Amino acid sequence: MASVVASRARRSSSVERIEPDLTALWRDVAHDEPVSRAVMSNLVVFCRCPVDTGEDVELPHADLGVDEVVQRHPARVIVLGHDPSTGARRDRSSPVISASVEVLTFGTSGARYGVEQIVIRSACGDAAIRSIVRQLTLGDIPTTVWWTEDLSTTEPLTPLVKMGRQFLYDSRCWADVRAATLALAPLLTDPFRPDLADRNWRRLAPVRRALHFALESRDAAHHGATTPLRVRHRHGETALAWLMAGWAHVAEHVRHVTDRPIADVRLEPPTEDTRMDGDVLTASLDDGFRLRVTDDRVIVEDPVGLPPFAVALSREPEADAIAGELGVLAEDATFHQVLAALVGHFQRG
């Protein structure tokens, strides 16, 4: 579904004038025909936005597809273009550099709905971020913080992240998986942590289902394995491979097939294979079991289990994936266990 913005009303604003300016925009948008105000959640979109950049910094989220996301999951969007550098904090007397507001409408005549977007550019200390965003979120709906930056180079701002019910990111963009994973470590031990959601983990879901099915059937036939699952991946898929290795380490059915408790099983690090042109990643056991993931399917071959089978992979549009995560209101306990296992492995290493 392509994004179809029927209209876009925008004006410059200030922190003090945001709500009155939004009210005025809604009056303008609804002047000719009715429009429903749609909101299911608060969506705080974090973008690193240096103060001294020469680019158009009024729209730091222009390339993120936010319009397509809120067409599918209407939300009050708060885009935070923030400069976390020490120099920016020191040189700016005001925490907010600029602000603007928008009302986007979707749909056809007689069935229009609109969403609000607030764009804030800031250069301040971490503690001030919370107060800036807090006054803009609606208190009776859940809040998601969407971290669009690489966590290995821009660590999460704890006061901002803990405001949300959900912390959403995409590990596919990580340049350093170890550094980014360790940046998440404090959130895993915080009793008031948000639910963590990784776009890359969602991408791995059909692969995990195929592997679960194959190994569960193998266990039913009483075929054991003596080695951990070994994961290889092509260049650029390091984070996906680590998630797969971490899941194989903690997943109950994988542990049961290897017939060893998790405490006795070492997390097997994935390996990059430069010869893998057609495969995204593979997972194998020493007895011949092999799972291959290509761009469009999962292929399983097991000489002592099920006959070979393949599962087609659909390419979920990015906006559908983000909107799907925003609609999840429960913690993914398995994913948190995988992250905890990866954090433990990297801390020991």
N, C-alpha and C positions, 0 to 999 in steps of 0.2 A: 504494500500500500504506500504510494508516494504521498509526500506531504503536500497538502493543498491549503495554503494560507489564504483565506478569502480576503482578509485585510490585516494591516499592521499599523497600529497607532502608537507613536513613540514621542517622548519629549524628555528633555534634560530635566534633572531634578536635584534635590539635595536630601540628605538623610531626614531632615525635619519635614520635608514637603512630600515624601514618597506617597503616603496614604492619601492626602488631598489630591495629588496629581493623578493617582490611579483612579480615584473617584471621578475626576474630570474626564479622564480618557474613556471610562466606561459610559459616561453620558454622551460623549461624542460618537462612540461606536454604535450605541443603541439609538441614535437620533432618528435614523430613517426606518429601522425595523428592529424588532426585539432580538436580543441575544442572551443566551443562558450563561451565567458564570459557572464554569466547571472547575472543581478542585477536589482531588482525592488525597493529596499529600503535599508536603513541602519538599522541594528538591533543591538542595544547595549544591551548586556546581563550582568546584574549586579549580581555578586556572592560575598558574604562575604567570604573573604579568609585571615585568620589570618597569620601574617608574620611568627610566630614561629611554625607553624604546621609541623609535621613530615611527612605529606602525600605528594604525588606527586602534587605539586601546579602548575605545568606547564599546567595542564588541569583541571581547576576548574569547567568546564561545562560538564564534561564527562558523568554525569548521567542525563542531562537535555533533551536529545533528540534533540539537535540543528541540527544535521545532517538530521534527518527526517523532521524537519521544513523547512530547506532551500532547501530540495529536492522539496517540494511543493510550496514554495514561495522563490525563489532565492534572496539572500540579501548579502550585505557586512556585515559580522558578526564581531562585536568588543566585545569580551568577556573581561569584566573588573573584575578581581579578586582583590577586594579592601579590605584593612584593615582600617576601620574608627576609630579605637581606638586611644585615645590621645597618648598613649605611642608609638605606631607605628609611628605616625606623628612626634613626637619629636625626636625619635632615628634615623630616616632615613634622610640623607642629600639629597638624590636623591628621587624625587617623584615616579620614576619607578624602581621596583626591577628587573623585567625581562620582556622580550617580545619574542613572536614567531609568525610566519606566516604560514598559510596553504593554499593550493588550493585543494579543493575536486571536483572530477568529477563524474558525474552521466550519465547514459544512455549507449547505446551500440555503437559499432563501426560505425562510419559514422553519429551518432546523439548524440555526447557527448556535455555536457555543464558543466561548472565549476563555483564554487563560492569561494569567499575568506573568510578566517577567520583569524582574528588578535586577539591574546591573550595577554593581558597586566596584569601584577601584579603590584599593586601600594599601597603605604602607604604614604598618604599625606593629606593635608587639603582639605576641600570641594572645595575651590575656584580653586585649581590646577586641579581638576578632569575635569572641563570644557575645559581647554586649552589642556589637554592630548587627550580627545576624539574628540574635535573640529577639530584638525588637521588630524584626521583619517577618518572622515565621508565625504562622497561625497555630494557636495552641491546642486546638481540638482535633488535629489530624497528625499522622505520623510524619517524621522527617527523615529523609535520606541525604547523606552527604556523598556526593559523587566526586571522587578524586580522579581528575583527568591526567594527573602528572605521573611520572615515573617515581615510584616510592624509593628507589635506590638513590635518587638524586634530590628528591624533595620529600622529606619525611612528613608524615601526617601531623598536623597541628592538634595536639590532644584536646585543648579546650573546644575547638570546632568539632572534631570527630565525635566527642562524647555527647554533643548535643543531639545527635541523630539516633534513631532506632536502628538504622542500617548504615553501614559504611561500604560503599560500592567502588570497585576499581577493576582494572584489567591488567593482569600480570603479563600479558603478551607484550606489553610495551617496556617491560623491565630490562634494563641493560645489565644489571647485576642481581641475579636471583637471591644470592645469599644476603646481600646488604638490604634488599627490599623486604625479604622475609623477616630478618631480624628487626627491621623498623616496625613490624607489626607485633613483635613479641610483647610489649607492654599492654597491648589491647587484649591479648589472650588471657592474661592473668588478672585483669581488672574486673571486679565483680559487677561493675556498672557499664561494661563494654557494650558497644552496639553489635548487632549481628553483622558479620563480615560476609561480603558477597563478591566473588571474583567472576568476571565475564569469562575468563579462560576455564574455570571450573565448570561452568554451564556448558561450554563447548565440549568438555570431556564426558558429559553425561551419557551419551549413547555408547561410547566406548566402554565405560564402566558397566553399563547394562549388558553388553555383549560378553564381556569378560566374566561377569558374575554368572550369566547363564551357562557359559562353557565350563567354568570350574565347578559350579554346583552340580552339573550333570556328571562331570568326571568324578566328583566325590561320591555321588550316588552309586557309581559303578565300582567304588572302592579302589580307585587308582590313586595312589599317593604320589607325592613329589618330595624330593630331598633337597632342593635348592630354592632360593627365593626367586621371585619374578625379576627378570633382567630387562631393563628398558633402554632402548636406543632411540635416538631422534635425529632429525635433520637439522641443519643450521637454522637458527631463528625460532626454534620451538623448545628452548631450554626450560622455560617456566612450565609449559604444558607437561613436559617429561618429568619434572620434579613432582608435580601434582600427581601424576600417575604413579610414580615410585612411592610417594608418601601414602597414597590410597592403598596400594598393594601391601604396604607395611601394616596399616591399621585395620583393613577390612576383615571382618570376622570370617567370611567364607574363604578368603585367601589364606588366612592363618590356619583355618581348619584343614584345608587341602595339604598344606605343607606340614601339618601335624606337629606344630611346635607353637608354644605360647609366644606372645609378642615380645616378652622380655628376652627371649632367646633368639630372636630373629633380628639381625642387623639390617637397618634400612640400606637397601642396595642403591647407590647413586646411579642416575642415568648416565649414558655415554653418548656424546655426539658422534655421528657417523657421517662423514663427508661423502660417502658413496650412496647415500639414500636420496636418490633424485625423485622417485615416485612416491615413496612412503613418507608420511609425517612422523610417525613413530612406530616402533615394534615393541612387543613384550613377549618374552619367551622363557621356557623352562628347559633344563638340560635334557629332559626325556623326549624332546621333539615338539612340545606344545609351542605354538607361535600364533600371536595375534598381530595383524598388520593394520595400520590406519593410513589410508590414502586421503586425498582431498575429498573424495565422494563416497567412500564406503569403509566398513570394518570387515576384515577377512580373518576367519579363525580356522586354523588347521591343528588337529590334535590326533596323533597316531594311536592313542590309547583311550580316546574319549569319543565325542560326537563326530559324525561325518563332517567334512568341511562345510562351512556356511558363511554367508556374507550378509551384512546389514547395510542398506543404503543410508547415507548421511545427507540430510537436507541442510542447505545453507541458510541459516536463520539471519535475516537482516539485522544489522546492528541496533536499529531503533526498536525492533521487536524484542531483542534480547534484553536491552536496558529496561524497557517497559515491563517485560516479564519479571525481571528482578524486583522492580518497584512494587509489584503486586504481591510479592511473597511476604507474609507476615509471621513467619516462624523461623527459628534458628535452624540452620543446617548443622546438626551436631557432628556428622561425619566430616564435613569440611573443616570445622574447628579442630577436630582431632588430627586431621592431616596437617594442618598448619602447625599445631603443637609438636607433631613428630618432626616436621622439617626444622622448626626452630631449635628443638633439642639436638638434632643432627648437626646443624650449623654452629651451634654454640660449643658443642664438643670438638668440632673440627677446627 
